[in-house]
Amino acid sequence: MTVDRARELLQVQANFGGFYNRNSAWLILAEVHTVGRRICQSGGFINAGN
């Protein structure tokens, strides 16, 4: 999932409101985190802090 797609989906969930939509937003964020972690572990990102 791209960051732009995640932003679109999060905006839709925020507009609906409610518990189930909040849970959906958490799942979207978890997916973005997981993909980012995999890219970092494969050496795809350069950590500017180190």
C-alpha positions in Angstrom: 0.0 0.0 0.0 1.3 3.4 -0.9 1.3 6.3 1.6 -1.0 8.3 -0.7 -3.5 5.4 -0.8 -3.3 5.1 3.0 -4.0 8.8 3.3 -7.1 8.5 1.1 -8.4 5.5 3.1 -7.8 7.2 6.4 -9.6 10.3 5.2 -12.6 8.2 4.3 -12.6 6.5 7.7 -12.2 9.8 9.5 -15.2 11.2 7.6 -17.5 8.3 8.7 -16.5 8.3 12.4 -17.5 5.6 14.8 -15.9 2.6 16.5 -15.6 0.3 13.4 -14.1 3.1 11.3 -11.6 3.8 14.0 -10.6 0.2 14.0 -10.3 0.3 10.3 -8.0 3.3 10.5 -5.8 1.3 13.0 -5.6 -1.6 10.5 -4.5 0.8 7.7 -1.8 2.3 9.9 -0.6 -1.2 10.9 -0.4 -2.1 7.2 1.7 0.9 6.4 4.0 0.2 9.4 4.4 -3.4 8.4 5.3 -2.5 4.8 7.7 0.2 6.0 9.4 -2.2 8.3 9.9 -4.8 5.6 11.5 -2.2 3.3 13.8 -1.1 6.1 14.8 -4.6 6.9 15.6 -5.3 3.2 17.8 -2.2 3.1 15.4 -0.1 1.0 15.6 2.9 3.2 18.6 4.7 4.4 18.5 5.7 8.0 19.7 9.3 8.1 20.0 9.2 11.9 22.8 6.7 12.0 
